[in-house]
Amino acid sequence: MSGWLGGIHVHRMQQGQVPVVDFLCTSCWHHRRVTGHRAVTDLVASDPITQHKTVCPAREDHP
């Protein structure tokens, strides 16, 4: 991989492997990794991109 891509990336979703989700904000470089079926499901359902936009320190419109 030649660079970091922001957003949500799901890895290892083949049969018998533990799923991994990485969330990366390319504005402030906040990174969060979650492993396991239940944790991955919960993170994706919580819409981390929208939640992070409200607290991202790199946003100019952040209070």
Buried (B, 14 or more C-beta within 10 A) or exposed (E): EEEEEEEBEEBEEEEEEEBBBBBBBEEBEBEEEBEEEEBBEEBBEEEBEEEBBEEBEEBEEEE
